[in-house]
Amino acid sequence: MAARLLLTSLFFVRVTVAYLLMLAIMSYNGGVFIAIVVGYSLGFYVFRTDIHGRKKDSLKAHADADICC
């Protein structure tokens, strides 16, 4: 139950930030747009790439999963 509440609250934060960023981009301010794109790119680089030496082979994990039906 606690894990579900934690995941729900993280989803809430993620959706809230996404909508706020969408509203910021819709202001048609070039500086805000560049800041958002650079921030997303840096976040991807830090959290989604293998810069920490860990292997993230999510495609292999999905390929090894049992397929039902």
PDB file with one MODEL, atoms N, CA, C and O in Angstrom:
MODEL        1
ATOM      1  N   MET A   1       0.826  -1.195   0.000  1.00  0.00           N
ATOM      2  CA  MET A   1       0.000   0.000   0.000  1.00  0.00           C
ATOM      3  C   MET A   1       0.872   1.262   0.000  1.00  0.00           C
ATOM      4  O   MET A   1       0.590   2.225  -0.713  1.00  0.00           O
ATOM      5  N   ALA A   2       1.931   1.239   0.809  1.00  0.00           N
ATOM      6  CA  ALA A   2       2.809   2.411   0.874  1.00  0.00           C
ATOM      7  C   ALA A   2       3.526   2.637  -0.452  1.00  0.00           C
ATOM      8  O   ALA A   2       3.728   3.776  -0.871  1.00  0.00           O
ATOM      9  N   ALA A   3       3.909   1.542  -1.110  1.00  0.00           N
ATOM     10  CA  ALA A   3       4.582   1.674  -2.406  1.00  0.00           C
ATOM     11  C   ALA A   3       3.646   2.261  -3.451  1.00  0.00           C
ATOM     12  O   ALA A   3       4.070   3.066  -4.281  1.00  0.00           O
ATOM     13  N   ARG A   4       2.396   1.873  -3.419  1.00  0.00           N
ATOM     14  CA  ARG A   4       1.418   2.417  -4.365  1.00  0.00           C
ATOM     15  C   ARG A   4       1.197   3.902  -4.125  1.00  0.00           C
ATOM     16  O   ARG A   4       1.071   4.673  -5.077  1.00  0.00           O
ATOM     17  N   LEU A   5       1.148   4.308  -2.863  1.00  0.00           N
ATOM     18  CA  LEU A   5       0.987   5.727  -2.551  1.00  0.00           C
ATOM     19  C   LEU A   5       2.208   6.530  -2.991  1.00  0.00           C
ATOM     20  O   LEU A   5       2.079   7.648  -3.489  1.00  0.00           O
ATOM     21  N   LEU A   6       3.382   5.957  -2.806  1.00  0.00           N
ATOM     22  CA  LEU A   6       4.601   6.627  -3.247  1.00  0.00           C
ATOM     23  C   LEU A   6       4.617   6.781  -4.765  1.00  0.00           C
ATOM     24  O   LEU A   6       4.922   7.860  -5.273  1.00  0.00           O
ATOM     25  N   LEU A   7       4.291   5.716  -5.491  1.00  0.00           N
ATOM     26  CA  LEU A   7       4.250   5.797  -6.950  1.00  0.00           C
ATOM     27  C   LEU A   7       3.187   6.778  -7.428  1.00  0.00           C
ATOM     28  O   LEU A   7       3.401   7.496  -8.405  1.00  0.00           O
ATOM     29  N   THR A   8       2.053   6.815  -6.754  1.00  0.00           N
ATOM     30  CA  THR A   8       0.999   7.753  -7.119  1.00  0.00           C
ATOM     31  C   THR A   8       1.446   9.187  -6.891  1.00  0.00           C
ATOM     32  O   THR A   8       1.184  10.053  -7.726  1.00  0.00           O
ATOM     33  N   SER A   9       2.110   9.451  -5.784  1.00  0.00           N
ATOM     34  CA  SER A   9       2.571  10.816  -5.520  1.00  0.00           C
ATOM     35  C   SER A   9       3.671  11.228  -6.505  1.00  0.00           C
ATOM     36  O   SER A   9       3.717  12.385  -6.924  1.00  0.00           O
ATOM     37  N   LEU A  10       4.549  10.304  -6.878  1.00  0.00           N
ATOM     38  CA  LEU A  10       5.566  10.615  -7.884  1.00  0.00           C
ATOM     39  C   LEU A  10       4.928  10.879  -9.245  1.00  0.00           C
ATOM     40  O   LEU A  10       5.373  11.762  -9.978  1.00  0.00           O
ATOM     41  N   PHE A  11       3.896  10.124  -9.585  1.00  0.00           N
ATOM     42  CA  PHE A  11       3.175  10.365 -10.831  1.00  0.00           C
ATOM     43  C   PHE A  11       2.521  11.740 -10.806  1.00  0.00           C
ATOM     44  O   PHE A  11       2.542  12.457 -11.807  1.00  0.00           O
ATOM     45  N   PHE A  12       1.944  12.108  -9.674  1.00  0.00           N
ATOM     46  CA  PHE A  12       1.322  13.416  -9.526  1.00  0.00           C
ATOM     47  C   PHE A  12       2.334  14.535  -9.766  1.00  0.00           C
ATOM     48  O   PHE A  12       2.055  15.491 -10.489  1.00  0.00           O
ATOM     49  N   VAL A  13       3.503  14.405  -9.156  1.00  0.00           N
ATOM     50  CA  VAL A  13       4.547  15.419  -9.330  1.00  0.00           C
ATOM     51  C   VAL A  13       4.992  15.472 -10.784  1.00  0.00           C
ATOM     52  O   VAL A  13       5.170  16.556 -11.340  1.00  0.00           O
ATOM     53  N   ARG A  14       5.173  14.319 -11.398  1.00  0.00           N
ATOM     54  CA  ARG A  14       5.621  14.269 -12.796  1.00  0.00           C
ATOM     55  C   ARG A  14       4.617  14.921 -13.739  1.00  0.00           C
ATOM     56  O   ARG A  14       5.009  15.685 -14.621  1.00  0.00           O
ATOM     57  N   VAL A  15       3.348  14.636 -13.568  1.00  0.00           N
ATOM     58  CA  VAL A  15       2.313  15.223 -14.426  1.00  0.00           C
ATOM     59  C   VAL A  15       2.206  16.722 -14.176  1.00  0.00           C
ATOM     60  O   VAL A  15       2.048  17.495 -15.121  1.00  0.00           O
ATOM     61  N   THR A  16       2.290  17.139 -12.929  1.00  0.00           N
ATOM     62  CA  THR A  16       2.216  18.564 -12.604  1.00  0.00           C
ATOM     63  C   THR A  16       3.357  19.331 -13.250  1.00  0.00           C
ATOM     64  O   THR A  16       3.142  20.390 -13.839  1.00  0.00           O
ATOM     65  N   VAL A  17       4.562  18.805 -13.145  1.00  0.00           N
ATOM     66  CA  VAL A  17       5.709  19.465 -13.761  1.00  0.00           C
ATOM     67  C   VAL A  17       5.564  19.497 -15.275  1.00  0.00           C
ATOM     68  O   VAL A  17       5.890  20.501 -15.908  1.00  0.00           O
ATOM     69  N   ALA A  18       5.083  18.416 -15.854  1.00  0.00           N
ATOM     70  CA  ALA A  18       4.904  18.378 -17.312  1.00  0.00           C
ATOM     71  C   ALA A  18       3.915  19.439 -17.781  1.00  0.00           C
ATOM     72  O   ALA A  18       4.168  20.125 -18.771  1.00  0.00           O
ATOM     73  N   TYR A  19       2.796  19.581 -17.085  1.00  0.00           N
ATOM     74  CA  TYR A  19       1.815  20.592 -17.476  1.00  0.00           C
ATOM     75  C   TYR A  19       2.333  22.014 -17.251  1.00  0.00           C
ATOM     76  O   TYR A  19       2.065  22.906 -18.056  1.00  0.00           O
ATOM     77  N   LEU A  20       3.071  22.224 -16.166  1.00  0.00           N
ATOM     78  CA  LEU A  20       3.647  23.551 -15.947  1.00  0.00           C
ATOM     79  C   LEU A  20       4.668  23.904 -17.025  1.00  0.00           C
ATOM     80  O   LEU A  20       4.728  25.047 -17.480  1.00  0.00           O
ATOM     81  N   LEU A  21       5.470  22.920 -17.432  1.00  0.00           N
ATOM     82  CA  LEU A  21       6.425  23.166 -18.506  1.00  0.00           C
ATOM     83  C   LEU A  21       5.713  23.410 -19.827  1.00  0.00           C
ATOM     84  O   LEU A  21       6.159  24.235 -20.625  1.00  0.00           O
ATOM     85  N   MET A  22       4.613  22.706 -20.068  1.00  0.00           N
ATOM     86  CA  MET A  22       3.844  22.944 -21.280  1.00  0.00           C
ATOM     87  C   MET A  22       3.307  24.375 -21.300  1.00  0.00           C
ATOM     88  O   MET A  22       3.358  25.043 -22.332  1.00  0.00           O
ATOM     89  N   LEU A  23       2.800  24.837 -20.181  1.00  0.00           N
ATOM     90  CA  LEU A  23       2.303  26.214 -20.107  1.00  0.00           C
ATOM     91  C   LEU A  23       3.432  27.223 -20.288  1.00  0.00           C
ATOM     92  O   LEU A  23       3.231  28.273 -20.898  1.00  0.00           O
ATOM     93  N   ALA A  24       4.612  26.916 -19.765  1.00  0.00           N
ATOM     94  CA  ALA A  24       5.752  27.818 -19.929  1.00  0.00           C
ATOM     95  C   ALA A  24       6.169  27.896 -21.394  1.00  0.00           C
ATOM     96  O   ALA A  24       6.484  28.977 -21.892  1.00  0.00           O
ATOM     97  N   ILE A  25       6.172  26.757 -22.085  1.00  0.00           N
ATOM     98  CA  ILE A  25       6.529  26.755 -23.506  1.00  0.00           C
ATOM     99  C   ILE A  25       5.490  27.516 -24.315  1.00  0.00           C
ATOM    100  O   ILE A  25       5.835  28.190 -25.286  1.00  0.00           O
ATOM    101  N   MET A  26       4.236  27.418 -23.934  1.00  0.00           N
ATOM    102  CA  MET A  26       3.168  28.088 -24.673  1.00  0.00           C
ATOM    103  C   MET A  26       3.204  29.606 -24.496  1.00  0.00           C
ATOM    104  O   MET A  26       2.428  30.319 -25.131  1.00  0.00           O
ATOM    105  N   SER A  27       4.093  30.102 -23.646  1.00  0.00           N
ATOM    106  CA  SER A  27       4.233  31.547 -23.505  1.00  0.00           C
ATOM    107  C   SER A  27       4.980  32.149 -24.692  1.00  0.00           C
ATOM    108  O   SER A  27       5.061  33.370 -24.825  1.00  0.00           O
ATOM    109  N   TYR A  28       5.532  31.279 -25.564  1.00  0.00           N
ATOM    110  CA  TYR A  28       6.259  31.685 -26.767  1.00  0.00           C
ATOM    111  C   TYR A  28       7.463  32.561 -26.431  1.00  0.00           C
ATOM    112  O   TYR A  28       7.819  33.464 -27.189  1.00  0.00           O
ATOM    113  N   ASN A  29       8.074  32.287 -25.306  1.00  0.00           N
ATOM    114  CA  ASN A  29       9.295  32.983 -24.910  1.00  0.00           C
ATOM    115  C   ASN A  29      10.471  32.077 -25.285  1.00  0.00           C
ATOM    116  O   ASN A  29      10.589  30.964 -24.774  1.00  0.00           O
ATOM    117  N   GLY A  30      11.330  32.554 -26.170  1.00  0.00           N
ATOM    118  CA  GLY A  30      12.434  31.741 -26.660  1.00  0.00           C
ATOM    119  C   GLY A  30      13.392  31.305 -25.576  1.00  0.00           C
ATOM    120  O   GLY A  30      13.876  30.173 -25.602  1.00  0.00           O
ATOM    121  N   GLY A  31      13.679  32.175 -24.623  1.00  0.00           N
ATOM    122  CA  GLY A  31      14.587  31.821 -23.530  1.00  0.00           C
ATOM    123  C   GLY A  31      14.030  30.718 -22.653  1.00  0.00           C
ATOM    124  O   GLY A  31      14.764  29.822 -22.237  1.00  0.00           O
ATOM    125  N   VAL A  32      12.740  30.774 -22.370  1.00  0.00           N
ATOM    126  CA  VAL A  32      12.104  29.735 -21.558  1.00  0.00           C
ATOM    127  C   VAL A  32      12.139  28.406 -22.307  1.00  0.00           C
ATOM    128  O   VAL A  32      12.411  27.360 -21.716  1.00  0.00           O
ATOM    129  N   PHE A  33      11.865  28.450 -23.610  1.00  0.00           N
ATOM    130  CA  PHE A  33      11.891  27.237 -24.423  1.00  0.00           C
ATOM    131  C   PHE A  33      13.277  26.598 -24.400  1.00  0.00           C
ATOM    132  O   PHE A  33      13.400  25.389 -24.205  1.00  0.00           O
ATOM    133  N   ILE A  34      14.309  27.397 -24.594  1.00  0.00           N
ATOM    134  CA  ILE A  34      15.673  26.871 -24.599  1.00  0.00           C
ATOM    135  C   ILE A  34      16.032  26.300 -23.226  1.00  0.00           C
ATOM    136  O   ILE A  34      16.657  25.243 -23.141  1.00  0.00           O
ATOM    137  N   ALA A  35      15.647  26.986 -22.162  1.00  0.00           N
ATOM    138  CA  ALA A  35      15.940  26.496 -20.811  1.00  0.00           C
ATOM    139  C   ALA A  35      15.263  25.149 -20.546  1.00  0.00           C
ATOM    140  O   ALA A  35      15.860  24.268 -19.927  1.00  0.00           O
ATOM    141  N   ILE A  36      14.030  24.986 -21.009  1.00  0.00           N
ATOM    142  CA  ILE A  36      13.306  23.730 -20.802  1.00  0.00           C
ATOM    143  C   ILE A  36      13.958  22.605 -21.597  1.00  0.00           C
ATOM    144  O   ILE A  36      14.152  21.508 -21.072  1.00  0.00           O
ATOM    145  N   VAL A  37      14.295  22.865 -22.851  1.00  0.00           N
ATOM    146  CA  VAL A  37      14.893  21.823 -23.687  1.00  0.00           C
ATOM    147  C   VAL A  37      16.268  21.423 -23.143  1.00  0.00           C
ATOM    148  O   VAL A  37      16.599  20.238 -23.109  1.00  0.00           O
ATOM    149  N   VAL A  38      17.060  22.397 -22.723  1.00  0.00           N
ATOM    150  CA  VAL A  38      18.381  22.082 -22.152  1.00  0.00           C
ATOM    151  C   VAL A  38      18.218  21.316 -20.842  1.00  0.00           C
ATOM    152  O   VAL A  38      18.970  20.376 -20.582  1.00  0.00           O
ATOM    153  N   GLY A  39      17.252  21.701 -20.020  1.00  0.00           N
ATOM    154  CA  GLY A  39      17.017  20.997 -18.765  1.00  0.00           C
ATOM    155  C   GLY A  39      16.592  19.562 -18.982  1.00  0.00           C
ATOM    156  O   GLY A  39      17.077  18.662 -18.295  1.00  0.00           O
ATOM    157  N   TYR A  40      15.695  19.332 -19.922  1.00  0.00           N
ATOM    158  CA  TYR A  40      15.286  17.963 -20.239  1.00  0.00           C
ATOM    159  C   TYR A  40      16.455  17.159 -20.780  1.00  0.00           C
ATOM    160  O   TYR A  40      16.610  15.986 -20.441  1.00  0.00           O
ATOM    161  N   SER A  41      17.274  17.773 -21.614  1.00  0.00           N
ATOM    162  CA  SER A  41      18.427  17.069 -22.184  1.00  0.00           C
ATOM    163  C   SER A  41      19.433  16.698 -21.102  1.00  0.00           C
ATOM    164  O   SER A  41      19.947  15.579 -21.092  1.00  0.00           O
ATOM    165  N   LEU A  42      19.716  17.617 -20.202  1.00  0.00           N
ATOM    166  CA  LEU A  42      20.636  17.311 -19.108  1.00  0.00           C
ATOM    167  C   LEU A  42      20.071  16.235 -18.179  1.00  0.00           C
ATOM    168  O   LEU A  42      20.802  15.362 -17.712  1.00  0.00           O
ATOM    169  N   GLY A  43      18.778  16.304 -17.920  1.00  0.00           N
ATOM    170  CA  GLY A  43      18.145  15.269 -17.105  1.00  0.00           C
ATOM    171  C   GLY A  43      18.232  13.904 -17.753  1.00  0.00           C
ATOM    172  O   GLY A  43      18.478  12.908 -17.073  1.00  0.00           O
ATOM    173  N   PHE A  44      18.033  13.844 -19.069  1.00  0.00           N
ATOM    174  CA  PHE A  44      18.174  12.585 -19.790  1.00  0.00           C
ATOM    175  C   PHE A  44      19.602  12.082 -19.694  1.00  0.00           C
ATOM    176  O   PHE A  44      19.836  10.896 -19.459  1.00  0.00           O
ATOM    177  N   TYR A  45      20.561  12.988 -19.877  1.00  0.00           N
ATOM    178  CA  TYR A  45      21.970  12.602 -19.831  1.00  0.00           C
ATOM    179  C   TYR A  45      22.350  12.052 -18.458  1.00  0.00           C
ATOM    180  O   TYR A  45      23.073  11.060 -18.364  1.00  0.00           O
ATOM    181  N   VAL A  46      21.870  12.683 -17.410  1.00  0.00           N
ATOM    182  CA  VAL A  46      22.254  12.283 -16.059  1.00  0.00           C
ATOM    183  C   VAL A  46      21.524  11.026 -15.600  1.00  0.00           C
ATOM    184  O   VAL A  46      22.134  10.144 -14.994  1.00  0.00           O
ATOM    185  N   PHE A  47      20.228  10.933 -15.880  1.00  0.00           N
ATOM    186  CA  PHE A  47      19.432   9.865 -15.289  1.00  0.00           C
ATOM    187  C   PHE A  47      19.109   8.704 -16.224  1.00  0.00           C
ATOM    188  O   PHE A  47      18.752   7.627 -15.748  1.00  0.00           O
ATOM    189  N   ARG A  48      19.221   8.885 -17.521  1.00  0.00           N
ATOM    190  CA  ARG A  48      18.821   7.826 -18.449  1.00  0.00           C
ATOM    191  C   ARG A  48      19.966   7.218 -19.246  1.00  0.00           C
ATOM    192  O   ARG A  48      19.744   6.255 -19.980  1.00  0.00           O
ATOM    193  N   THR A  49      21.154   7.733 -19.133  1.00  0.00           N
ATOM    194  CA  THR A  49      22.275   7.170 -19.859  1.00  0.00           C
ATOM    195  C   THR A  49      23.202   6.455 -18.904  1.00  0.00           C
ATOM    196  O   THR A  49      23.013   6.521 -17.689  1.00  0.00           O
ATOM    197  N   ASP A  50      24.193   5.778 -19.430  1.00  0.00           N
ATOM    198  CA  ASP A  50      25.061   4.935 -18.633  1.00  0.00           C
ATOM    199  C   ASP A  50      26.317   5.684 -18.195  1.00  0.00           C
ATOM    200  O   ASP A  50      27.430   5.213 -18.429  1.00  0.00           O
ATOM    201  N   ILE A  51      26.150   6.846 -17.562  1.00  0.00           N
ATOM    202  CA  ILE A  51      27.327   7.601 -17.134  1.00  0.00           C
ATOM    203  C   ILE A  51      27.833   7.153 -15.769  1.00  0.00           C
ATOM    204  O   ILE A  51      28.936   7.525 -15.368  1.00  0.00           O
ATOM    205  N   HIS A  52      27.042   6.360 -15.048  1.00  0.00           N
ATOM    206  CA  HIS A  52      27.434   5.922 -13.714  1.00  0.00           C
ATOM    207  C   HIS A  52      28.022   4.519 -13.721  1.00  0.00           C
ATOM    208  O   HIS A  52      28.280   3.953 -12.659  1.00  0.00           O
ATOM    209  N   GLY A  53      28.238   3.949 -14.910  1.00  0.00           N
ATOM    210  CA  GLY A  53      28.845   2.632 -14.998  1.00  0.00           C
ATOM    211  C   GLY A  53      27.871   1.487 -14.868  1.00  0.00           C
ATOM    212  O   GLY A  53      28.283   0.328 -14.896  1.00  0.00           O
ATOM    213  N   ARG A  54      26.606   1.771 -14.729  1.00  0.00           N
ATOM    214  CA  ARG A  54      25.608   0.711 -14.631  1.00  0.00           C
ATOM    215  C   ARG A  54      25.099   0.385 -16.024  1.00  0.00           C
ATOM    216  O   ARG A  54      24.939   1.275 -16.859  1.00  0.00           O
ATOM    217  N   LYS A  55      24.851  -0.871 -16.267  1.00  0.00           N
ATOM    218  CA  LYS A  55      24.290  -1.261 -17.558  1.00  0.00           C
ATOM    219  C   LYS A  55      22.779  -1.242 -17.437  1.00  0.00           C
ATOM    220  O   LYS A  55      22.205  -1.867 -16.545  1.00  0.00           O
ATOM    221  N   LYS A  56      22.148  -0.525 -18.335  1.00  0.00           N
ATOM    222  CA  LYS A  56      20.696  -0.478 -18.378  1.00  0.00           C
ATOM    223  C   LYS A  56      20.255  -1.135 -19.672  1.00  0.00           C
ATOM    224  O   LYS A  56      20.127  -0.477 -20.705  1.00  0.00           O
ATOM    225  N   ASP A  57      20.027  -2.424 -19.606  1.00  0.00           N
ATOM    226  CA  ASP A  57      19.657  -3.164 -20.799  1.00  0.00           C
ATOM    227  C   ASP A  57      18.173  -3.515 -20.708  1.00  0.00           C
ATOM    228  O   ASP A  57      17.805  -4.682 -20.575  1.00  0.00           O
ATOM    229  N   SER A  58      17.337  -2.495 -20.781  1.00  0.00           N
ATOM    230  CA  SER A  58      15.909  -2.714 -20.615  1.00  0.00           C
ATOM    231  C   SER A  58      15.321  -3.490 -21.781  1.00  0.00           C
ATOM    232  O   SER A  58      14.354  -4.230 -21.600  1.00  0.00           O
ATOM    233  N   LEU A  59      15.888  -3.337 -22.983  1.00  0.00           N
ATOM    234  CA  LEU A  59      15.367  -4.089 -24.119  1.00  0.00           C
ATOM    235  C   LEU A  59      15.599  -5.580 -23.927  1.00  0.00           C
ATOM    236  O   LEU A  59      14.735  -6.386 -24.270  1.00  0.00           O
ATOM    237  N   LYS A  60      16.753  -5.958 -23.383  1.00  0.00           N
ATOM    238  CA  LYS A  60      17.031  -7.365 -23.141  1.00  0.00           C
ATOM    239  C   LYS A  60      16.097  -7.914 -22.067  1.00  0.00           C
ATOM    240  O   LYS A  60      15.631  -9.049 -22.166  1.00  0.00           O
ATOM    241  N   ALA A  61      15.825  -7.116 -21.049  1.00  0.00           N
ATOM    242  CA  ALA A  61      14.917  -7.560 -19.988  1.00  0.00           C
ATOM    243  C   ALA A  61      13.525  -7.812 -20.556  1.00  0.00           C
ATOM    244  O   ALA A  61      12.861  -8.773 -20.169  1.00  0.00           O
ATOM    245  N   HIS A  62      13.082  -6.957 -21.467  1.00  0.00           N
ATOM    246  CA  HIS A  62      11.766  -7.155 -22.075  1.00  0.00           C
ATOM    247  C   HIS A  62      11.771  -8.339 -23.023  1.00  0.00           C
ATOM    248  O   HIS A  62      10.763  -9.034 -23.146  1.00  0.00           O
ATOM    249  N   ALA A  63      12.887  -8.580 -23.695  1.00  0.00           N
ATOM    250  CA  ALA A  63      12.973  -9.703 -24.624  1.00  0.00           C
ATOM    251  C   ALA A  63      12.980 -11.033 -23.878  1.00  0.00           C
ATOM    252  O   ALA A  63      12.487 -12.032 -24.401  1.00  0.00           O
ATOM    253  N   ASP A  64      13.531 -11.064 -22.664  1.00  0.00           N
ATOM    254  CA  ASP A  64      13.593 -12.290 -21.881  1.00  0.00           C
ATOM    255  C   ASP A  64      12.299 -12.603 -21.153  1.00  0.00           C
ATOM    256  O   ASP A  64      12.145 -13.698 -20.612  1.00  0.00           O
ATOM    257  N   ALA A  65      11.369 -11.665 -21.129  1.00  0.00           N
ATOM    258  CA  ALA A  65      10.114 -11.858 -20.398  1.00  0.00           C
ATOM    259  C   ALA A  65       9.262 -12.928 -21.091  1.00  0.00           C
ATOM    260  O   ALA A  65       9.259 -13.050 -22.315  1.00  0.00           O
ATOM    261  N   ASP A  66       8.550 -13.685 -20.279  1.00  0.00           N
ATOM    262  CA  ASP A  66       7.658 -14.696 -20.830  1.00  0.00           C
ATOM    263  C   ASP A  66       6.470 -14.029 -21.480  1.00  0.00           C
ATOM    264  O   ASP A  66       5.893 -13.084 -20.942  1.00  0.00           O
ATOM    265  N   ILE A  67       6.117 -14.529 -22.635  1.00  0.00           N
ATOM    266  CA  ILE A  67       4.964 -13.983 -23.351  1.00  0.00           C
ATOM    267  C   ILE A  67       3.819 -14.956 -23.189  1.00  0.00           C
ATOM    268  O   ILE A  67       3.932 -16.138 -23.513  1.00  0.00           O
ATOM    269  N   CYS A  68       2.744 -14.452 -22.694  1.00  0.00           N
ATOM    270  CA  CYS A  68       1.588 -15.313 -22.548  1.00  0.00           C
ATOM    271  C   CYS A  68       0.670 -15.142 -23.761  1.00  0.00           C
ATOM    272  O   CYS A  68       0.742 -14.135 -24.465  1.00  0.00           O
ATOM    273  N   CYS A  69      -0.153 -16.088 -23.988  1.00  0.00           N
ATOM    274  CA  CYS A  69      -1.145 -16.090 -25.085  1.00  0.00           C
ATOM    275  C   CYS A  69      -0.493 -16.394 -26.388  1.00  0.00           C
ATOM    276  O   CYS A  69      -1.164 -16.439 -27.419  1.00  0.00           O
TER     277      CYS A  69
ENDMDL
END
